[in-house]
Amino acid sequence: MGQKIAYIAQVCQDDFEQNYANGTSFFVLSDYIIRAGNVAADYYRQQWKLMYDEIRQERRDEVVGFEPSVLSEQTIKLKKEGTEWIGDIEKPAMSLPYDKNTSGISNVFDGNTGKELERSSINETWQYQYQPYTNRLFYRIDRNKIKIFTKGAANVQEVRVLYVPSITIGDGESELPDGMVNYVVMTTVTQMAALAGRPIKMSIDQNPNIKFETEFNKEALK
């Protein structure tokens, strides 16, 4: 399950305001929606880059993987078309920099047996004809489709997909996995507090005014 960013943003606003928002509040709900989306997107991109750099440095031949708790989940129904099973990806995965393996799709499982499918790609389809008879299931992503191939006996009705959710900044309907909610709330509120408390201009004695509600340096009154 997941939570819509609009709901997460409302929690952020409540935590920041510590009261009901009013018509004079500087930040409105749309500000929290935008910033919560940015926080989540930045998290995934930064984690991806860290793991990508580590794999490259160690010259390991593997795909970047995310902790399952920060992944969203969807079930995709499949239809047999020729020698393959094909389904529509309704909730797209995030596109990640330098990625040639569609790593936004982290894991794919047979919805009936729970068996994990093996990753393939469009560039490897020429090898399919040389595959020996086997029960191994391979999947590849082709735009907004997932395609399953095997040389063995199989009847894949649906697959369960774990993926990094694509986030449209400003869209409150976008969903985040439960494992991301607390991080996004805490980070967003911290950022908003920093914005609200930043210096806005200098007072007469050249000391910064820390809060919006004051135009003078309180230390000068002592």
C-alpha positions as CSV (number, residue, x, y, z in Angstrom):
1,M,0.0,0.0,0.0
2,G,1.0,3.6,-0.4
3,Q,0.0,7.2,0.6
4,K,-0.9,10.0,-1.8
5,I,1.4,12.9,-1.7
6,A,-1.6,15.2,-1.0
7,Y,-2.2,13.3,2.3
8,I,1.5,13.4,3.1
9,A,1.7,17.1,2.4
10,Q,-1.3,17.7,4.7
11,V,0.6,16.0,7.5
12,C,3.6,18.1,6.8
13,Q,1.5,21.3,7.0
14,D,-0.1,20.2,10.3
15,D,3.3,19.4,11.8
16,F,4.8,22.7,10.6
17,E,1.8,25.0,11.6
18,Q,1.1,23.2,14.9
19,N,-2.4,24.6,14.4
20,Y,-5.1,25.1,11.7
21,A,-3.8,26.9,8.7
22,N,-5.5,30.3,8.1
23,G,-5.9,32.7,5.2
24,T,-2.7,34.6,6.1
25,S,-0.4,31.6,6.2
26,F,2.6,32.2,3.9
27,F,2.8,28.5,2.9
28,V,-0.3,26.8,1.5
29,L,-1.0,23.2,0.8
30,S,0.4,23.3,-2.8
31,D,3.8,24.4,-1.4
32,Y,3.9,21.3,0.8
33,I,2.8,19.1,-2.1
34,I,5.6,20.4,-4.3
35,R,8.3,20.2,-1.7
36,A,7.2,16.7,-0.5
37,G,7.5,15.5,-4.1
38,N,10.9,17.1,-4.5
39,V,12.1,15.4,-1.2
40,A,11.0,12.0,-2.4
41,A,12.5,12.4,-5.9
42,D,15.8,13.6,-4.6
43,Y,16.0,10.7,-2.1
44,Y,15.6,8.1,-4.9
45,R,18.1,9.9,-7.2
46,Q,20.7,10.3,-4.5
47,Q,20.4,6.7,-3.3
48,W,20.6,5.5,-6.9
49,K,23.7,7.6,-7.6
50,L,25.4,6.3,-4.4
51,M,24.8,2.7,-5.3
52,Y,25.6,3.2,-9.0
53,D,29.0,4.8,-8.1
54,E,29.8,2.0,-5.7
55,I,29.0,-0.7,-8.2
56,R,31.1,1.0,-10.9
57,Q,34.0,1.5,-8.5
58,E,34.1,-2.1,-7.6
59,R,33.5,-3.2,-11.2
60,R,30.6,-5.4,-10.3
61,D,28.2,-6.5,-13.0
62,E,24.9,-6.1,-11.3
63,V,21.8,-3.9,-11.3
64,V,21.2,-1.2,-8.7
65,G,18.6,-2.4,-6.2
66,F,16.6,-0.5,-3.7
67,E,15.4,-1.5,-0.2
68,P,12.0,-3.1,-0.6
69,S,10.4,-0.9,2.0
70,V,10.9,2.2,-0.2
71,L,9.4,0.6,-3.3
72,S,5.8,0.8,-4.5
73,E,3.9,-2.3,-5.7
74,Q,1.5,-3.0,-8.5
75,T,-0.1,-6.1,-10.0
76,I,-0.2,-6.3,-13.8
77,K,-2.6,-8.6,-15.7
78,L,-1.0,-10.4,-18.7
79,K,-2.3,-11.7,-22.0
80,K,-0.6,-14.4,-24.2
81,E,0.5,-12.9,-27.5
82,G,2.4,-15.4,-29.7
83,T,5.2,-16.8,-27.6
84,E,5.1,-14.0,-24.9
85,W,2.8,-12.7,-22.2
86,I,2.3,-9.0,-22.3
87,G,0.7,-6.5,-19.9
88,D,0.2,-2.8,-19.5
89,I,2.2,-0.9,-16.9
90,E,-0.4,1.4,-15.4
91,K,1.9,3.1,-12.9
92,P,5.2,4.1,-14.4
93,A,8.5,3.7,-12.7
94,M,10.9,6.6,-12.2
95,S,13.6,7.1,-14.9
96,L,17.0,7.2,-13.3
97,P,20.2,8.9,-14.6
98,Y,22.8,6.7,-16.4
99,D,20.4,3.8,-16.2
100,K,20.5,1.2,-19.0
101,N,18.7,-1.6,-17.1
102,T,15.3,0.0,-16.3
103,S,16.3,-0.1,-12.7
104,G,13.2,1.8,-11.7
105,I,11.5,-1.7,-12.0
106,S,13.3,-3.5,-9.1
107,N,11.6,-6.9,-8.9
108,V,9.0,-8.9,-10.8
109,F,7.3,-12.0,-9.4
110,D,4.9,-14.5,-10.9
111,G,1.6,-13.6,-9.3
112,N,0.5,-17.2,-8.9
113,T,3.7,-19.0,-7.9
114,G,5.7,-16.1,-6.3
115,K,8.7,-17.1,-8.4
116,E,11.0,-14.1,-9.3
117,L,11.4,-13.4,-12.9
118,E,14.9,-12.7,-14.5
119,R,15.6,-9.3,-16.0
120,S,16.2,-9.0,-19.7
121,S,16.2,-6.1,-22.2
122,I,15.2,-5.3,-25.7
123,N,18.9,-5.6,-26.7
124,E,18.8,-9.3,-25.6
125,T,15.7,-10.4,-27.5
126,W,17.9,-11.9,-30.3
127,Q,19.2,-14.4,-27.8
128,Y,15.8,-15.8,-27.1
129,Q,15.8,-18.2,-30.1
130,Y,19.0,-19.8,-28.8
131,Q,17.7,-20.4,-25.3
132,P,17.4,-24.2,-24.4
133,Y,14.2,-25.6,-23.1
134,T,13.9,-24.3,-19.5
135,N,11.3,-23.1,-17.0
136,R,13.2,-19.8,-16.5
137,L,11.0,-16.7,-17.0
138,F,12.5,-13.5,-18.4
139,Y,10.9,-10.1,-18.5
140,R,11.8,-6.9,-20.3
141,I,10.3,-3.4,-20.3
142,D,9.2,-2.0,-23.6
143,R,7.9,1.5,-23.1
144,N,4.7,1.1,-21.1
145,K,4.6,-2.7,-21.6
146,I,6.1,-5.6,-19.6
147,K,6.8,-8.6,-21.7
148,I,7.5,-12.1,-20.4
149,F,9.3,-14.8,-22.3
150,T,10.2,-18.5,-21.6
151,K,11.1,-21.6,-23.6
152,G,9.5,-23.8,-21.1
153,A,5.9,-24.6,-20.0
154,A,4.3,-21.7,-18.2
155,N,1.0,-19.9,-17.9
156,V,1.7,-16.5,-16.4
157,Q,-1.7,-14.8,-15.6
158,E,-0.3,-11.8,-13.7
159,V,2.9,-10.4,-12.2
160,R,3.6,-8.5,-9.0
161,V,6.0,-5.6,-9.6
162,L,8.1,-3.7,-7.1
163,Y,9.2,-0.3,-8.5
164,V,10.4,3.2,-7.8
165,P,7.4,5.4,-8.3
166,S,7.5,8.1,-10.9
167,I,6.8,11.4,-9.2
168,T,5.2,14.3,-11.0
169,I,6.1,17.4,-9.0
170,G,3.0,19.2,-7.8
171,D,0.7,16.2,-8.4
172,G,-1.0,15.4,-5.1
173,E,-2.4,12.2,-6.6
174,S,1.1,10.6,-6.9
175,E,1.6,7.8,-4.4
176,L,4.6,7.0,-2.2
177,P,5.2,3.7,-0.4
178,D,4.6,3.6,3.4
179,G,8.3,3.2,4.0
180,M,8.9,6.7,2.6
181,V,6.2,8.6,4.4
182,N,8.0,9.3,7.7
183,Y,11.3,10.4,5.9
184,V,9.4,12.7,3.5
185,V,7.4,14.3,6.4
186,M,10.4,14.9,8.6
187,T,12.6,16.2,5.8
188,T,9.9,18.4,4.3
189,V,9.0,20.0,7.7
190,T,12.7,20.6,8.4
191,Q,13.1,22.3,5.1
192,M,10.0,24.4,5.5
193,A,11.2,25.5,9.0
194,A,14.6,26.5,7.6
195,L,12.8,28.5,4.9
196,A,10.6,30.2,7.5
197,G,13.6,31.1,9.7
198,R,16.1,32.3,7.1
199,P,17.4,35.9,7.3
200,I,15.4,38.2,5.1
201,K,17.4,41.5,5.4
202,M,19.8,43.4,7.6
203,S,18.7,45.6,10.4
204,I,20.3,49.1,11.1
205,D,23.2,47.6,13.1
206,Q,23.8,45.0,10.2
207,N,22.5,42.0,12.2
208,P,20.2,39.7,10.3
209,N,16.5,39.6,11.2
210,I,15.9,35.9,11.8
211,K,12.1,35.8,11.6
212,F,9.6,37.3,9.2
213,E,7.5,38.9,12.0
214,T,10.2,41.3,13.2
215,E,11.8,44.3,11.4
216,F,14.4,45.2,14.1
217,N,17.2,43.5,16.0
218,K,15.8,42.5,19.4
219,E,19.3,42.3,20.9
220,A,19.5,46.1,20.5
221,L,16.8,46.5,23.1
222,K,18.8,44.9,25.9
